[in-house]
Amino acid sequence: MPSLLQKRWYGYQTVWMFMLQLVLIIFVSFYNWILGLIGLCLVCALAYMMIQAERRFRRDLVKYVTDLTYRIKRVEGEAVGRLPFGILLYSEDRVVEWHNRFVGGMYDKESVVGMPLSELLPPLPQPSKDKKDSRAGRSTVEVVANERFYELTIDHDERMIYIRDITELAQLRERYENERVALGIVLLDNLDEAAAGMDDQQRTALVARVASAITEWAKQHRIYLRRLSSERYLMMLNQKSLNELEQSRFVILDEVREMTADLKVPMTLSIGLAFGTERFSELGELAQSSLDMALGRGGDQAAVKAGQRLSFYGGKTGAVEKRTRVRARVIAHALRDLMQESDRVIIMGHRLPDFDVIGASIGVMKAADMYKVEAHIVLDGPNQGIEHLMERVDKEEALARRFISPEQALGMMTAHTLLVVVDTHKASITMEPRLVEAARRVVVVDHHRRSEEFINDAVLVYLEPYASSACELVTELLQYIHEKVELSPLEATTLLAGITVDTKHFALHTGSRTFEAAAFLRRVGADTAMVQQLLKEDLQEYMAKADIIKHARMIHGNIALAVTEPNHKIPQLLIAQVADTLLNMTDVLASFVISERPDGLIGISARSLGSMNVQVVMERLGGGGHLTNAAVQLEGTQAEAEQKLLDVLDEIEKEEGLFE
């Protein structure tokens, strides 16, 4: 019996009372032993009766507790069996040992004891550290069984699973997600170019045809479409419709392009969509930002911003060349004003600079010189690709002194210093990213298609994907930034060499303005013979390229893929040159070259003749570039990089096809 019952409040008092009675009886016996004997008999009888009463009390108490325990266990078992949630016990080999009625009702069976968990709950995962809650040994997952949703709380230590039906919650959650609002802007991005030469009636008819196609497309996907102008539309839709658009890969882009294919310049659309925030003002800003991203990548594509995810669809055509130079003149005047307000100008390009970086940098430096502003070019060390050019530069001491190291540039940086970034818009791949962080004012001059990473706080951005090179853009700026442009033969030749390299000797990615820029440089003293000398190849390099080319094979019909031998490190420039060379082969529409670089990364260079967008391929691997010229650097082995590339090509082939 518990000590609590043995030590009741009257227990010890009773004992002391009997002892006192015995003392009294002994005292009385000294005077009258008969009275003492009678008293002793009475005390003994009383003690016997109390002992019997205590025994009955304990017997009744034990019976009461036993009955109560039985009732509690019976009710407890009944309650567990009828709980509105499931309880399941499983063995070490993950077989069901016991469960309550709720679990049987999930499968319309009386018992599922003995069934493996893999059959009963196929999606049930193994314990995962990242999903564990604050209680040690527990994790929570959601599964679907018999078209109903259940939340499972798994106690791994006790091998027990609590199951809660959350079907209504899951349906409400799905409905909430599907009905969240997305905002978009549709723009006819080349209406002026497509309608060039048309009269008002023809232009109106063209816009009406395209508007009819867009309206029908919007009705099909339950999109509210509001026309803002002749070339701009506002879209309002929910997430479910947005998912349908992404699955269809925005087929309206192809429909409009094919509908107007008979025009000299087919009509193309650009779409910017935003999703993921409840504030309409923020949605509008994100939609406009997505549209700017699509236009910055050349148009004819859709950009979808959903939270941290930015996806691109389309982009199969090259950027349309803008025949007007109004933007170039405006940018030139703005750059002139920024230079005059600065104490010095620092020009920087991407790591492993090429002819385009050096040429564009020299052009910007000459623009600063025209207004007597100190200017320097950042160069991060020797580079095999520009070795011949830098040898020529070193012979001209005045020009050679203008090249400084990244450390020197950081020391020169002040609050009034202007940083001009050429041939890239990604801070992470510049020669010295710390310069971008330290600069108060940054100007970006680039010809690459805009990617998700961008120097957003730049005070001036001249990003034109239609241009062949940064040298072409800088050459145009030079013609408007000052009335009289003075370039030395070497400086003009360097700018021309940058255009020549990026256009593959004026064979790819050229427009009328490319040749106009080249003609201007020729007039101010560019030497074409010197360009050829600067671009001459070393015999050993040529043999190294031939050794890589012999490993090439054809995939997907018209794609050349070359993978170098393992542990054979090749400079990035040589990898790119091999990809260019492969394009000259018969029936090759695109080429990919994979090799280990001296820095230990795996480099992939991609080239195409325009019928395949290699930029999209490289972006899915984490890189970027142009529609016809792109690259990426990966960690790992060449075999892993090759498999990733093949998987991406297979994925694009299934989704929309590799070639137009």
Long-range contacts (C-beta under 8 A, 24 or more apart in sequence): 1-58, 1-61, 5-58, 5-61, 14-50, 18-43, 18-47, 85-162, 85-163, 85-164, 85-165, 86-150, 86-161, 86-162, 86-163, 86-164, 87-160, 87-161, 87-162, 87-163, 88-160, 88-161, 88-163, 89-158, 89-159, 89-160, 89-161, 90-117, 90-159, 90-160, 90-161, 91-159, 92-159, 94-118, 96-120, 102-163, 103-163, 106-145, 106-146, 106-148, 106-150, 106-163, 107-145, 107-146, 108-146, 121-145, 121-152, 124-152, 124-154, 127-154, 127-156, 142-166, 142-170, 177-239, 178-238, 178-239, 178-240, 179-238, 179-239, 179-240, 180-238, 180-239, 180-275, 180-278, 181-236, 181-237, 181-238, 181-275, 181-280, 181-283, 182-235, 182-236, 182-237, 182-238, 182-239, 182-241, 182-242, 182-273, 182-274, 182-275, 182-283, 183-234, 183-235, 183-236, 183-273, 183-274, 183-275, 183-280, 183-283, 183-284, 183-286, 183-287, 184-234, 184-235, 184-236, 184-237, 184-271, 184-272, 184-273, 184-274, 184-287, 185-232, 185-233, 185-234, 185-235, 185-271, 185-272, 185-287, 185-288, 185-290, 185-291, 186-214, 186-225, 186-232, 186-233, 186-234, 186-235, 186-269, 186-270, 186-271, 187-231, 187-232, 187-233, 187-269, 187-270, 187-271, 187-272, 187-291, 187-295, 188-230, 188-231, 188-232, 188-267, 188-268, 188-269, 189-268, 189-269, 189-270, 189-295, 189-299, 189-300, 189-320, 190-265, 190-267, 190-268, 190-299, 190-320, 191-230, 191-231, 191-267, 193-265, 193-320, 193-322, 193-323, 194-260, 194-263, 194-264, 194-265, 194-266, 194-267, 196-264, 196-265, 197-264, 206-260, 206-263, 206-267, 207-231, 209-259, 209-260, 210-256, 210-259, 210-260, 210-267, 213-252, 213-255, 213-256, 213-259, 214-252, 214-256, 214-269, 217-251, 217-252, 217-255, 221-245, 235-271, 235-273, 239-275, 242-273, 242-275, 242-304, 242-306, 245-273, 245-302, 246-304, 246-311, 246-313, 249-313, 249-314, 249-655, 249-656, 250-301, 250-302, 250-313, 250-314, 253-300, 253-301, 253-302, 253-313, 253-314, 254-314, 254-316, 257-300, 257-317, 265-320, 266-317, 268-299, 268-300, 268-317, 268-320, 269-299, 269-300, 270-294, 270-295, 270-299, 270-300, 270-301, 270-302, 271-301, 271-302, 271-303, 272-302, 272-303, 272-305, 273-302, 273-303, 273-304, 273-305, 274-304, 274-305, 274-306, 275-304, 275-305, 275-306, 275-307, 276-305, 276-306, 276-307, 292-450, 293-450, 293-452, 296-449, 296-450, 296-463, 296-465, 297-449, 297-450, 297-451, 297-465, 297-615, 298-449, 298-465, 298-466, 298-627, 310-452, 312-616, 312-619, 315-449, 315-613, 315-615, 315-616, 315-627, 316-613, 316-660, 317-627, 317-660, 318-466, 318-509, 318-610, 318-627, 318-628, 319-449, 319-464, 319-465, 319-466, 319-627, 320-466, 321-466, 321-511, 321-512, 321-513, 322-464, 322-466, 323-512, 323-513, 325-476, 325-480, 325-513, 327-462, 327-464, 328-473, 328-476, 328-477, 328-479, 328-480, 329-480, 331-460, 331-462, 331-477, 332-476, 332-477, 332-478, 332-479, 332-480, 332-481, 333-480, 333-481, 334-460, 335-367, 335-443, 335-460, 335-462, 335-477, 335-481, 336-367, 336-371, 336-481, 336-482, 338-418, 338-441, 338-443, 338-459, 338-460, 339-367, 339-368, 339-371, 339-373, 339-418, 340-371, 340-373, 341-416, 341-418, 342-373, 342-416, 342-417, 342-418, 342-441, 343-373, 343-374, 343-414, 343-416, 343-417, 344-373, 344-374, 344-375, 344-376, 344-412, 344-414, 344-417, 344-418, 345-373, 345-374, 345-375, 345-376, 345-417, 345-418, 345-419, 345-420, 346-375, 346-376, 346-377, 346-378, 346-409, 346-412, 346-413, 346-417, 346-418, 346-419, 346-420, 346-435, 346-439, 347-375, 347-376, 347-377, 347-378, 347-419, 347-420, 347-422, 348-377, 348-378, 348-409, 348-419, 348-420, 348-421, 348-422, 348-430, 348-431, 348-432, 348-435, 349-378, 349-421, 349-422, 349-423, 349-424, 349-430, 349-431, 349-470, 350-423, 350-424, 350-426, 350-429, 350-430, 350-431, 351-380, 351-429, 351-430, 351-431, 352-383, 352-385, 352-572, 352-573, 353-379, 353-380, 353-383, 353-385, 353-386, 353-423, 353-431, 354-385, 354-386, 354-423, 354-498, 354-501, 354-573, 355-385, 355-386, 355-389, 355-471, 355-494, 355-497, 355-498, 355-500, 355-501, 355-502, 355-534, 356-423, 356-469, 356-470, 356-471, 356-498, 356-499, 356-501, 356-502, 357-422, 357-423, 357-470, 357-498, 358-386, 358-389, 358-390, 358-494, 358-498, 359-469, 359-470, 359-471, 359-474, 359-494, 359-495, 359-496, 359-497, 359-498, 359-499, 360-422, 360-423, 360-445, 360-469, 360-470, 360-471, 360-473, 360-474, 360-495, 360-498, 361-422, 362-399, 362-491, 362-494, 362-495, 363-471, 363-474, 363-475, 363-477, 363-478, 363-491, 363-495, 364-420, 364-422, 364-445, 364-474, 365-402, 366-478, 366-485, 366-486, 366-487, 366-491, 367-474, 367-477, 367-478, 367-481, 367-482, 370-481, 370-482, 370-485, 370-486, 371-482, 375-402, 376-402, 376-403, 376-404, 376-408, 376-409, 376-412, 377-402, 377-403, 377-404, 378-403, 378-404, 378-405, 378-406, 378-409, 378-431, 378-432, 378-435, 379-403, 379-404, 379-405, 379-431, 380-405, 380-406, 380-431, 380-432, 381-405, 383-573, 384-571, 384-573, 385-571, 385-573, 388-533, 388-534, 388-536, 389-494, 389-497, 389-534, 392-490, 392-530, 392-534, 393-490, 396-488, 396-490, 399-488, 399-490, 399-491, 406-431, 406-432, 406-434, 406-435, 409-435, 410-434, 410-435, 410-438, 413-438, 413-439, 415-440, 416-440, 417-441, 418-443, 419-443, 420-445, 421-445, 421-446, 421-455, 421-458, 422-446, 422-470, 422-474, 423-447, 423-448, 423-469, 423-470, 424-448, 425-450, 425-451, 425-453, 425-454, 425-455, 425-461, 425-463, 426-451, 426-453, 426-454, 426-455, 426-624, 427-453, 427-455, 428-453, 445-470, 445-473, 445-474, 445-477, 446-470, 446-473, 447-472, 447-473, 447-502, 448-624, 448-625, 448-626, 449-615, 449-624, 449-625, 449-626, 449-627, 451-619, 451-624, 465-626, 466-511, 467-511, 467-513, 467-514, 468-499, 468-502, 468-503, 468-509, 468-510, 468-511, 468-514, 469-498, 469-499, 469-501, 469-502, 469-503, 470-498, 471-495, 471-496, 471-497, 471-498, 471-499, 471-502, 471-517, 472-499, 472-513, 472-514, 472-517, 475-499, 475-517, 475-520, 475-521, 476-513, 476-517, 479-520, 485-524, 487-521, 487-524, 487-525, 488-525, 489-525, 489-526, 489-527, 489-530, 490-530, 492-521, 492-522, 492-524, 492-525, 492-526, 492-527, 493-521, 493-525, 493-526, 493-527, 493-530, 493-531, 493-534, 495-521, 495-526, 496-521, 496-522, 496-526, 496-528, 496-531, 497-531, 497-534, 497-535, 500-531, 500-535, 501-535, 502-629, 504-580, 508-609, 508-610, 508-628, 509-626, 509-628, 509-629, 541-574, 541-577, 544-570, 544-574, 545-574, 545-577, 545-578, 545-581, 548-574, 548-578, 548-593, 548-595, 549-578, 549-581, 549-582, 552-582, 552-591, 554-587, 554-588, 555-646, 555-649, 556-649, 556-653, 556-658, 558-587, 558-588, 558-589, 558-590, 558-659, 559-588, 559-589, 559-590, 559-591, 559-592, 559-612, 559-649, 559-658, 560-585, 560-588, 560-590, 560-591, 560-592, 561-591, 561-592, 561-593, 561-594, 561-642, 561-645, 562-591, 562-592, 562-593, 562-594, 563-593, 563-594, 563-595, 563-638, 563-642, 564-593, 564-594, 564-595, 564-596, 564-638, 566-596, 566-637, 566-638, 566-639, 567-596, 568-595, 568-596, 569-595, 569-596, 569-597, 569-598, 570-595, 570-596, 570-597, 570-603, 571-597, 571-598, 572-597, 572-603, 572-605, 572-631, 575-603, 575-604, 575-605, 576-605, 576-607, 576-631, 578-605, 579-605, 579-606, 579-607, 580-607, 582-607, 583-607, 583-608, 583-609, 589-659, 590-614, 590-658, 592-645, 594-638, 594-641, 594-642, 594-645, 595-638, 596-638, 597-633, 601-633, 601-634, 601-635, 602-633, 602-634, 602-635, 602-636, 602-637, 602-638, 602-640, 602-641, 603-631, 603-632, 603-633, 604-631, 604-632, 604-633, 604-634, 604-641, 604-645, 605-630, 605-631, 606-630, 606-631, 611-659, 611-660, 612-658, 612-659, 612-660, 616-652, 617-645, 617-648, 617-649, 617-652, 620-648, 620-651, 620-652, 621-645, 621-648
